[in-house]
Amino acid sequence: MMKRKSLFLLLAILFLSLTLAAQNEPLTQTIRGTVTDRASGVPLGYVTVQLVDLSSIGGVTGDDGQFELTKVPLGRHTVKASLTGYDPTELHEILVTSAKETVLSFSMNENIRQLEEVVVRPSVNKEQPMNKMALSGGRMLSVEEAARYAGGMDDPARLVSSFAGVAAGMTTNGISIHGNAPHLLQWRLEDVEVPNPNHFSDISVLGGGILSSLSSHVLGNSDFFTGAFPSEYGNALSGVFDMKLRNGNNRQYEHTFQLGILGIDFASEGPISRKHHSSYIVNYRYSTTGLMGKIFPQISVGGTLDYQDLNFKLNFPTSKAGVFSLWGTALKDKVKPILEDVDDWKYADDGILSSANQKTMAAGAGYRYFFGSNTLWKTTFAYTYSHLKTYADIYDRKLDPVPYRDAFMRYGNVILTSSLNHKFASWHTHQTGLTVSRLRYDMRVDASPDYNAQMVNVAEANGNTYLASAYTNSSVMLSNRFTVTLGLNAQVLTLNRHWTIEPRMGAKWQASRKSSFAFGYGLHSQMERLNAYFVKGENDGLPNKNLDFTKAHHFTFAYNYKLSENKNLRIEPYFQYLYDVPVIADSSYSVLNRSAFYVDNVLVNEGNGRNYGIDITFEKYLSRGLYYMITGSVFDSKYRGGNGVWHDTKFNRRYIVNGLIGKEWIFGRKRQHILGANIRLTVQGGHRYTPVDEEASLRDPGKTMHYDESRAYSEQFAPLFIAHYTFSYKLNMERTAHEFAVKGINLTQSKEYYGHEYNLKTLQIEPKMRATSLVNISYKIEF
């Protein structure tokens, strides 16, 4: 008891000393960054940059587009960029802390009616994606939001479930957009498609994992698309998560150490050469559970859950030869559970013991070069790699194992992508590009078709193929109020010589200073996961090798109304029609419901799907320490299987409503402490499921569960009420900042559905429901 009191006293003294030390001197920091032309990407000189709330602090960009604002008080500020002939641009509520410089990026739209006096309101970057060709169906994702929003857990994949039209679970961060399966989303990093960048990816749900391996310490602002995305995005069906790594500080060294329940992080950034303005940024994380298991193996409970990840970017600008960069991300996962005591088994599958080892990485070299003041050439050469080794045994009550699954998959892709962006005039920008991917595969999947059967070889292959795509896209401003984009994407898979030509278009009308209307259309397609093409048929043939792309027509509409400077309303109806969907002939099965990491059936491109609904977002941006957002989605998602019958999709929840609110209190004698509280409440339709065929299932109780496929996903559980929270306290000291945080998911203990199982104790068939909550208590120091 005395030791515990002494510990509490020591922590109290430390806390008080940090607080008093931070109050001795007034603290300031530097804001600096770059201003570019949004259409061409070229840096803009002579731009006036100043604080809106402190107009005495300002500066002007040089020829390289760089600016610097010094002696900025700590807290939140709005920064404005102005240049004759361009629409003014504002970045709102930028957080300035003592430990790190604040580095910003502005992109400004040229006003095509420069000679007339046109009254325009400042644009807020948050209202539009960073991709200049996207007029609807997209949103910029702020890393600062990922750290602040309740439920974000510093994970961008979990953060986007706050957005309208997006659903995610508690156990996984798989992203279902408008009722589509998570695996139909494309993950993209530094302009190339990358393997699923989540820990324990694709195991519990294809397309998701437990948490992202991309740390918020290195991730920059990114784009998230939910429909009708621009033509540069190929091989994506439901949406695109286009992520960027930020450049490190090229003037001073900055470091972060974070200790939490979920992991131990160390991040560092700084100059490689101050003279040449080169920089590095790196982050490494090791799971706390994995580290404790290595240090104290005797206290391991439930088995091994071990993960680690690494992210980095090196940036090398030159005065005449362009900008070179090297970047990479990698993760390593290991899960090996321990079998429970036989007397504690409740369900038949409690006797299944599954283990997995995963490795995923992506690394690339990027190059950017400006030809004059209107042309940007970008090229990236990258390599991606993913490796999954998993096996499962079924144990009887005598603990004798029977092999159930043994799978090995290894993919290595070499990718070259290049694009040329040219600004012909203030009203016309054109972009064209090419991507060639060499897809290398090596796989073998042995699995038992049910609990009673021996394993058979499901798929086996070793070789390579190519996926190539080319695109062109133009943005034309017919006036300051009306913009259109026209594009085309074409892609071919050499494995079976299937190809597509996909038109894309968009239009936006700024009806008034407060309201705008937008429309988007696109034909989109996506190849299947490579293991699906090598499923074995009769006589070891490959009946799936000729599978075509799954295709979808996307129609998106958007009405945006600016209620005030900090409040915005967005209404977005949409419609999607999917066709050439792989299904099983004369069955209700469709890949639109796929969640397993492998398939073992013969598929044909005879399925369809349709999704339609409306997304509504009402948002108050952070101002005076308060923000809130209410999103609502009402939708319907249907599919038609190989039997020609329309059913609800597995992810057709019908509705999702989110309410987020957060408050910051900045206090202290010099206003250097920040206390934050954030809550998110979600109400969404329950899980859909297929009714059990009890007669067939009870013929061999405790073994394979049989479902009535003629009524696929016709039933739905009660709605879910989910609560997430984030609380943080930050102390800013001279050149150092300390942050204590508590972040939690599923405070309400809402249960998720894991299929029906035979209850060994009640001798009844019942749904297997489980509530998963995730809590991270962390301490972070920046210095």
N, C-alpha and C positions, 0 to 999 in steps of 0.2 A: 504493500500500500504506500509506504514512504517513497519507494522508487518511482511509483506512478505519479505521486504528487510532485516530486522533484522534476520529473520530465515535463509535466504541465507547466510548472513554474518557469522552467528554462525556455519553453516555447513562448510563453507570455512575455518574458523579458526580451527575447529575440524579436518578436512581433512589434513590441513597443519601441525598441531601439531602431528598427527599420523605419517605423512611422516617424519618429522624431528626427532621425537623420535626414529624411526626405523633406523635412520642413525647414531646414536651416537656410538653404539658398534657393533663389528662384531658378527654375530649370527651363531650359529652352532646347530646341532641336532644329535640325535643318530639313527642309523639304526641297527636293530637287527631282529632276526627271527630264522627259523628252516630249516634244510636241511634233506630231506628224500630220501630213495630209492623209485623210482617211481613204481616199480613193487610190492614191499611188503608193502610200507608205513612206514617201520622201520626207525627211525632217524639214520643219518650217522655221525660218529665222525671223527675228523681229516681232515675235509674238509676245504680247504683254501678259504676264502671269502674276496674279496677286490674290491675296486672301480677301474674301468678300466681307468677312466679319472684322478684319483689321486691314483696311485699305492702305495703311502706311507701310505694310510689308508687301513688297512686290519686286518684280524684275522683268528682264527681257531676254528672250532666247537668242543664242548666237546662231551663226550659220549652220551649225550642226544640230540645231533644234533643242539644245540643252539649256536648262534654266536652274537657278538655285535661289532659294529663299532661306535666309539665315535668321537666327534668333527668334524662331517661332515658338510661342508659348505652348506648353503641353496641353493636351485635350483634343477636342474635335474641331475641325475647320473646314470651310467650303473654299475650294480653290477654283479660280476662274481664268480661262485663257481667251484672249481677244486679239483679232487681227483683221484689218480692213480687207473686205472681200470674202471673209469666212464667217460662218455662224459662230457666235460665242459658245463656249463649252464649259460646263461646270462639273466638278467632282465634289459631291456633297459629303459632309461629315467624315472627313479623312482623319483617322486617328494618329496623333503624334505622341510618341512616348520617348522616354529619356534614353533608352539603351541603344536604339537603332535609328538611323536616318530613315525618313519616309521618302520612298522613290515612287514617282507617279509616271503614268503614260497618258497623254492626251492625243486623241485623234479628232481632227476638225474637218467639217464639211465645207467645201467651197460654195459660196453663194453665187449662182450663175447670173444673177441680175445685179452686178456690182455697181453699175452706174446709177441705179435708182435707190432712193431711200426706202428700204424695206424694213419694217419693224419685225424683228424676230425675237423669240424668247430664247434664252440659253438652253442648249440641249444637255440632258443628263445622260452620261454614258450608260447608266444602268438600264435605261429604257430600250436599248437596242443591242443586238449582238455585236461582237467585235468584227465579225465577218461582214464586209460592206455589201455583199451580194444578197444578204438575207433580209427580206422585208417583212416576213411573217414567220410564225412557227418557231421562233428562237428567243433565247434570253441569255444575257451575260451572267456568269456565275462568279461572284466575288469570293476570294479566299477568306477575306475578313468575315463574311457572312457564315462560311463553313465553320469558323471557330466560334461564332457568336450564337447562331440559331440553335434553339433547343432541338435535340435529335440529330444535329449535324455530326457531333462527336469528332470534329476535325476531319470528317470523311465526306468528300464531295458527292459520293454516290448516295449516302443517306440524306444529305442536305436537299437534293433535288426532289425528294419525295414530299417536300413542302409545297412544291409548285403544282399548279393546276394540271389535272390529267395524268398525274404520276402516282403510282402506288408501289410501296415497298413493304417487306415484312419486317419482323423484329429480329428473327434469327439470322436472316441474310439481308444483304443490301442489293439484291437483284431488283432491277428497275423495270416495272411494267408500265408502258406508255399507252394510254387509250385502250387498255384491254389486251395489248399485245404481250407476247411472252418476253421475258428479259433477254433471251439470247438473240433477239432480233435487233438489239441495239448495237451500234458500232462504237467501240472504244478507240480513241485516236489521241496520239501524243506527238507533239512537234511535227505535225503534218503527215504522219503515217499511221496506218491502222496497227494496233498492238493487241496482243493477247489480253484476255480479261485480267486487269491489274488489281485483283483482290486476293487477299489471303484465303486459302482453302476454296478457291474458285471452282465453280461448275460441279461441285460434289453434291451439295444439298439442293441447288437449283442451278440449271444451266444459265450462264450469263451473270451470276452473282457470286458473292462470297460472304465472309464475316465482316471484314472491314478493308478499306482501301490500303494499298501499299504505297500510294502516292502521298507523301507527307505534305501537310499544309505549310510547312516551313520552306518548301522549295517550289510548290505549285503556284503559278500565277493565275490571273483572271482568265476564265475560259468560257466557251460557248456551249450551250445545251440546246439541242434542236428536238422538237417533238413532231415535226411533219413538214413536208414540202421543202426540204433543205436544198441549198444551192447545188449546182451541177458538179462542183469539185468533189462532192461526197458520193462515191460509188460503193457498192457492196454493203448497203445499209438499208434496212426495211422499216423499222419503227421509229428510230431516232439516231442521233449522233451526239456523243459526248466528246467535244473537241477541246482537249486540254493542252495547256502550255506550261513550260517550266520558266521561271523568271531568271533573269541574269543576276549574278551576285553583285554586291557593292564593289565598285572598282576604285574606291578611294580609301576606305578604312575597313578594318577587320571587325566582324560582328559574329557573336557566337550565342548558341542557345543550348541549354541542357534541361531536359524535362524528365521527371520521374513520376510514373503513374501506374495504376493497376494494369492497364492494357499494354504498357511498354515503357522502355527506357530509350529516350531519344537524345542524340547529339547532332546539332546542326552548326555549320560554320560557313561563312562567306567572306570574301575580301578580294583585294587586288592580287593578280599574278604579276602584273607590271603596271605601276601607276603611270609611268611614262607613256605606255601604249594603250592605257585604259582597258586592259584585259582583266578578267575576273573569274572567280570560281564560286560555286555554291554546292554544298554536299550535305546530305542528311543520312544518318544510320539509326536504325531502330531494332531493338531486340525485345522480344516478348518477356514481360515480367514472369509469367508462368513458366516459360522455358528456362529462364535463368535460375529461378528458384528450384526447378526440378533438377538442374545440374549441380547446384550447390548443396541442396538438401534432398537427395533422391529418396530418402526414407519417409519424407512427408508427402510424397506425391499421392494425390487422391484422384481416382478416376482415370489415370493414365497420363500420357504425354500429349501436351498441346504446345508446340514449339513453332515460333515463326520469327523471321527477321527480314528486313528490307533495306535497300540502299538506293538513293537517288542522287544524281549529280548533274551539273551543267558547267562547262567551261566556255567562256566567250572571249573571242579574239578579234576585236575590230582593228581595221587598218585604215590608213589615210587615203589610199588609192585602190587597193586590191579587193575591197569589200569586207564583209564580216564572216568569220569562220566560227563554228561552234562544235563542241563535242558534248554529248549528253547520254544519259543512261538511267535505267531503272531496273531493279532486280528484286526478287523475293524468293524465300525458301521456307517451306512449310513441312511440318511433320505432325501427324496425329496418330496416336496408338492408344486406344482406350483399353481399360481393364475390364474383364468380364465380371459382372456382378454375381453375388452368391445366388445359387440356384433357387434357394428358398425365397429370394426377393423378386424373382421373375414374375412379371405381371402379364406380359404379352408374349406371343410366340417369337416375335423378332427380337426379344431381349436376349435370345441365345445367338444372335448374329454379331460377330466381332469384326469390325471393318477398320482397316488401317490405310493410311495414304501418305505418300511422299510427293511433294510438288516442288518444281523449280520453274520460274518464269523470268524472262529478262527481255529488255529491248534496249538497243544502243544505236546511236547514229551520229553522223557527221553532217552538219548543215552549212550552207553557204548562201549568203545574200549579197547581191551586187546591184548598185544603182547606175543605170545608163542615163546620164543627164539628170534632169529634175522631174521626169515623168514616168520612168520605166524601172521596174523592180524585177529582178530575176532571182528566184529561190530554187535551190536544189538540196535534197536530202538523200543520203545513202544510209540505209539502216539495216540492222539484222535483229530479228526477233526469234525467241526460243521459248518453248514450253515443254515441260516434261511432267508426266503424271504416272505414278506407279501405285496401284491400289489393289488390295486383295481383301477378301472376306471369307470367313468360315462360319458354318452353322454348327453349334454345339447342342448335343442332346443333354438330357438331364444327368447323364453319367459323365458329362464334359468330354465326350469323344467328338472331335471336329470332323466335319465333312466340307470339302472345298465348295464354295458357292460362287466366287468371282475372282478372277485374276486378270487384271488389265494393265497394259503398258501402252502409253501413247507419247510420242515425241515428235514435235514439229519444229522446223527451223526455216524461217523465211528470210530471203534477201530481197530488199525493197529499194527501188530507185524511183524517186518522184521529183518532178521538176515543173515549174510554172513560170510564166511570164505575164506580168501585170503592166499594162500601159494606159496612161491617162491621155487620151487624144485631145480632150478639151475639158473645161470645167464641168460640162454636162455629160460627158461620155467616157466611161472607163471599161476596158476590156481585159479579160483574163483567160488564158488558155494553159492547159497543163497535161501532163502524161504521167502515169504510174505503171510500173512493171514490177510484179512480185513473183519471185521464184519460190514455190511452196514445196518444201521438202518434208516428207512424212515417213514415219516408221512406227508401226502399231501392231498390237496383237491383243484381242479381247476374247477371253474364255469365260463363259458364264453359264449358270444353270438356269433353264427356263422357268423352274419353280423349285420349291423346297424339296420335292421328292425326286428330282432328276439329277443326273450327273452333269458336270460341266461339258459344254461343247464349244468348239471354236466358232465364235460369232463373226469376227472380222480379223483380217490379217493382210498387211500390205507394207511395201517398202519401195519408195521411189520419189519422183518429183513431178510437178506440173507448174503451169504458169497462169496467173490471173493478170490481165492487162486492161487498163482503162485509159481513156482520153476524154477531155472535156473542154468546152469553150463556154464563156459566159460574158454578157455585156450588161452594163448598167447605164441607163440613159435617163437623165433628168430633163423631162420635157418642159418643166418649169420649176420654180422653187417649191411648188406645192405638189407636183406629180412626178413620180419616178417609176420606171419599169425595168425589169431585168428579164433577159431572154438567154437560155442556155441549153446545152445538149451534153449528155454523157453517154459514152459507149464503152462496153466492156466485153471481154471474151475470156472463157475458161478453156485452156487447151486440153484439159483432161478428157473432155467430151465434145469440144468445139462448139459449145453453146455460146451465143452472144446476144447482146441487147443494145438497143438504141433508145435512150431515155430523154424526152424533152422536159425542160423545167422552165417555169416562168413565174414572175411575181409583179405586183403593182402596188403602189402606195400613194394615197391622196391625202395631203395635209389640208383638211377641209377648213380649218381655222387654227388660231393659235393654240387652242385647247384640244381639238378633236382631230382624229385621223382614221382612215379606213385602209385596210390592206387585204390583199388576196394573194394566194400562192397555189401553184399546181406543180406536181412532179410525178413522173413515172419512176419508180425505184425498184431495185432488184437486189437479191442477196443469194449467194451460193450457200450450200449446206456445210456444216462442219465436215471436215474431210473424212472422218471415220464412217459417215453415213454412206459414202460412195463405195465402200469396200465391204459391205455386209455380204456374207456368203449365201448363195442360193443353192439350188440343186446342182449336183456334180461340181461343187466348189466354184460355180460361176459367180459373176458380179452383176446381178440384175439392177443394182442401183447406180452403176457407174454412169449411166446416161441421164441421170436426173438433171432437169433444167433448173434455172434460177427461179426462186419464188419471186413474184412480182406484185406491185401494189400501186394503184393510182391514189395520190394524196391530193385532197382539196382542203385548203385552210382559209379561214376568213378571220379578220381581227378588227375590232373597233376599240380605239384607245381614247380615253377622255381624261384630260389633265384637270382635276378638280381644283388643285392649288399647286403651289410650288413644290409641296412635299407629299401630295396625295394623288394617286393615279388609279383609274378604273380601266380594266381591260376585259373585253368579252370576245371569246374566240370559238365560234362553231367550226366543226371539221367533219370530213367524210373520207373514209378510206375503203377502197375495194381491192381485195387481194385475190390473185388467181395463179394458176400453175403451182398450187401448194402441194407438196408431197404428202400423200396419204396412203393408207393401206386399202387395197381394193376390197369392196364389200365390207367395210368396217367403219366405225366411227372415229378411228384414230386419225390425227392430223399433227404435223410438226408444229402447228400453231399453239399446241398445248404442251409441247415437249419440255421436260424439266430434267430428264436423265442425261448423263454425259455421254452415253452411247446408245445406239439403236441396234436392233437385231431383226428387223423386219424388211421385207421387200416393199418398196415404195413406188408410187406412180404420181405424176404431176396432174392430178385430176381434182384437187380440192380447191375450195374458195373460202373467202372470209369477207366480212364487212364490219366496219367500226364507224360509229357516228356518235356525236354528242356535242356538248358545249362546255367550255372552260371559262370560269369567271375569276378574276383576281382583283381584289381591292387592297391597295397597299399604301401605307403611310411610311415614307422613308424615314430613317433615323434623323430626328431633329430635336434639339433641346433634350436629348437623352432618351427619347421615346420613339419606338417604332412598333408597328403592328401590320399584320397581313392576314387577310381572309381569302381563302381559295375554295372554290366549289366546282365540282365536275359531276355532270350527269351524262351517262353514256350507255351504249349498248354494243356488245361485242359478240358476234356470231361467226360460226364456221360451218362448212359443209364437208363431211368426210367422204371416204370412198364409197359409202353406201348411198350417197346422194341426199342424205337427211341433214337439215340445218339444226345445229345445237348451240347453246351458250358455250363460249370458250371458258377454259379453266379460270381465266383472269377477269371474267365479266362481273365485277363487283357492283355495277349499276351506278354507284355514286361514291364520292369521296369529298369530305369537307374538312378543311384544316383551318385552325385559328392559331396564329402566332402573336405573341406580344413580348416585348422586352423593354427594360428600363435600365439606364445607366445613371449613376450618381457620381459626379466628379466633385471631390471635396478636398479638404486640407487647406492650410493657410496659403499655399501657393497653387492650389487646385491641381495637385499631381496624383491623387489617389483616385482609382476608378472601381466602383462596385457595380456589378452587373447581375441582373436576374432575368431569365428568359424561360418562357413556358410555351409549349405547343400542345394543343389538343386536336385529336383526329377522330372523326366518326366516319367509318366506311363500311360498305357492304361486306357481309361475311364470306368465308371461303366457299367456293363451289365444289361439289363432289358428285361422283357417280354412285347411285344406290348399289348396295351390295346384293348379289345373288346369294341369299342365305342358304337356299337348298343345296346349291353346288358347293358352297364354302363349308357347310357342316358335314359333308360326306367324309371329309378328312380334317377334322377340327385341329386347329393349331398349325396347319400347314399353309398352302397357298390360298390367298383370298381371291374370290371371284366377284366380278362386278357386272351389273346389267348394262352392257355397252349400248343397248338400244335406247337407254335413257341417260346418255353421257352428259355429265355436269348439269343435270336438270334440277338438282337440289342445292339449297344454299343454307349455311348456318346463320345464326343471328348476327346482327351488325356488331362490329368491334368498336370499342371506345378506348383510345390509346392516349397516354400522356407522356410527354418527354420534358426534360428540364435541363437547364444549365445555369450554374451560379459561379461567379468568379470575383476575385478581389485582386487588384493590381496595385503595387506600390512602385512608383517611379522614384529612383534615386539618381544621383549623378553618374551617368554612363552605365547604370545598372537598373534592371527592373525585375521585380519578383511577382509571380502570379500564382495564386492558389485557386483551384477550380474543382467543382463537382459536377459531373455530367452524367445524365442517366437516360435510359431508353425503357419505355414500357413500365412506367410507375404503376399503372393500373392492373398489371399482371394479366393482360388480355391473352387468350390462348389461341395458338395456331394449330391448324389441322395437319396431321401426318398420315392420313389414311385410316382405314378401318382395320381392326385387329381382333383376333380371338383372345378374350380375356381368360387366362389360365385359372383364375381364382373363381370367377362367377360363371364360367363356361358359357359366356355370351359373346356375341359379336358386337363391338362398340367402336365409335370413333376414337382415335387416339389423339388427344389434345394435350398441348404442352405450352405453358407460359414461360417465355424467356425474357429476362430482364438483364440489361447490361449497364454497369455503373463504372465510371472511371474517376477516381480521385487523384489529382495530380498537382505537382509543384513544378513551376518552370522559372528558370532564371535566364535573363538575357543580359549579355555583357559584351 
